[in-house]
Amino acid sequence: MPDLIENTRWGQKPDVVSCTLESGNALLDLSSSNYYTLNGSAAKIWEWIGREASVAELVERMMETYEVDRETCVADVKAIVASLEQMDLIVPSV
């Protein structure tokens, strides 16, 4: 897994479709037919990545949305981005 540099911009893969649920989002990767669900905070990150965002930008948005300290927020955002990348749902933007 590549190093998640905070200024790397991430975008959603175009062959992943999503829909909003009461508790988060459901994602379907059309290329692999894998289905995923995201909780509320991960769903927010997914939404923001849809407009391309860096880890640093995601951290700022999360801190504006949720009451969380910076250290915890950075660790959580990096973990979510790493998971999304590992599942091949997002890619670094060019």
C-alpha positions in Angstrom: 0.0 0.0 0.0 1.4 3.4 -0.9 2.2 5.9 1.8 -0.9 8.0 2.4 0.8 11.4 2.0 -1.6 14.1 3.4 -1.6 16.2 0.2 -2.3 13.2 -2.2 -5.8 13.8 -3.7 -8.1 10.9 -3.8 -11.1 10.2 -6.1 -13.7 7.5 -6.4 -13.2 4.9 -9.1 -15.7 5.4 -11.8 -17.0 1.8 -11.8 -18.1 2.1 -8.2 -21.7 3.1 -7.6 -23.2 4.1 -4.3 -26.5 4.9 -2.7 -27.3 6.6 0.6 -28.9 4.5 3.3 -30.2 5.6 6.7 -27.1 4.4 8.5 -24.5 5.3 5.8 -23.8 4.2 2.2 -23.9 1.0 0.2 -21.2 0.7 -2.5 -21.1 -1.7 -5.5 -17.9 -2.2 -7.4 -19.2 -3.1 -10.9 -15.9 -4.5 -12.0 -15.6 -7.0 -9.2 -19.3 -7.3 -8.2 -18.3 -6.7 -4.6 -20.7 -5.0 -2.3 -19.7 -2.8 0.7 -21.4 -0.8 3.4 -20.0 2.3 5.1 -21.1 3.8 8.4 -21.9 7.5 8.9 -18.4 8.9 9.2 -16.9 6.6 6.5 -19.9 7.6 4.2 -19.0 11.3 4.7 -15.4 10.6 3.7 -16.7 8.7 0.6 -18.9 11.6 -0.3 -16.0 14.1 0.0 -13.7 11.8 -2.0 -16.3 12.0 -4.7 -15.3 15.6 -5.3 -11.6 14.6 -4.9 -9.9 15.4 -1.6 -6.6 15.0 0.2 -6.3 13.4 3.6 -5.5 16.8 5.1 -8.8 18.2 3.6 -10.7 15.2 4.9 -9.3 15.7 8.3 -10.4 19.3 8.4 -13.9 18.5 7.2 -14.2 15.7 9.7 -13.1 18.0 12.5 -15.7 20.6 11.4 -18.4 17.9 11.4 -17.6 15.8 14.4 -16.2 16.5 17.9 -12.9 14.7 17.7 -9.3 15.6 18.6 -6.8 16.0 15.7 -4.6 13.0 16.5 -7.6 10.6 16.6 -9.1 12.2 13.5 -5.9 11.9 11.4 -5.5 8.3 12.4 -9.1 7.4 11.7 -9.2 9.2 8.3 -5.9 7.6 7.2 -7.3 4.2 8.2 -10.5 4.7 6.2 -8.7 6.0 3.2 -6.3 3.0 3.4 -9.2 0.6 3.6 -11.0 2.2 0.6 -7.8 2.0 -1.4 -7.1 -1.6 -0.3 -10.6 -2.5 -1.5 -9.8 -0.8 -4.8 -12.6 1.7 -4.5 -10.5 4.9 -4.7 -7.5 6.0 -6.7 -5.0 8.8 -6.4 -6.2 11.7 -8.6 -3.9 12.9 -11.4 
